[in-house]
Amino acid sequence: AQSVAQPEDQVNVAEGNPLTVKCTYSVSGNPYLFWYVQYPNRGLQFLLKYITGDNLVKGSYGFEAEFNKSQTSFHLKKPSALVSDSALYFCAVSDTGRRALTFGSGTRLQVQP
Amino acid sequence: NAGVTQTPKFQVLKTGQSMTLQCAQDMNHEYMSWYRQDPGMGLRLIHYSVGAGITDQGEVPNGYNVSRSTTEDFPLRLLSAAPSQTSVYFCASSSEPQWREQYFGPGTRLTVT
């Protein structure tokens, strides 16, 4: 069975500082990995994905994520955080044999001015 | 394009009542799914469909029914509501192939008393 772990319920960072939101996964085949963001009272919005190729993936709003196969991780990063980045972030995985996404429990990012 | 639409936005039911949550997409996507979001648990897949006439169970299907008679619509039926079904429900859709990102609706907040 596939699974996703987001070990931090909340990440606090000052505006202008770099941020990292952690994600580790477990799948039986090759993973497709995704990050989604949820703003209050809204549905989820796609940020970026890893399918194959370059381990560093760039996405929307200046976010990027690094795929590390040996550590089974897909951490979300941004060089300089904005207050408007404050939201709930979800990591998700599906493997090549399944159609369904498995989501992590989410990490709340709080960026302080 | 309206994208993925869901109705109603809010609903309160009494235990034992039935209702249908509506979901529609205008992007001609083959794949549609229903998730529920509960605090600290991320999103969990209830049912999904890979095309008209084809549905399958997800992680938490008990107490819910789905059908897919058209490409556009994917309603979720609660047969006999229980307090444990109090949650926020999201519908999502995506196109093939499997690694395409999913588009989420705005959600339905359901309370069962």
Interface residues (C-beta under 8 A of the other chain):
Chain A: V4 Q6 D9 Y32 F34 Y36 N41 R42 G43 L44 Q45 F46 K49 I51 F90 S94 T96 R99 A100 L101 T102 F103 G104 S105 G106
Chain B: V4 Y31 S33 Y35 G40 M41 G42 L43 R44 L45 Y48 V50 G58 E59 F90 A92 Q98 W99 E101 Q102 Y103 F104 G105 P106 G107
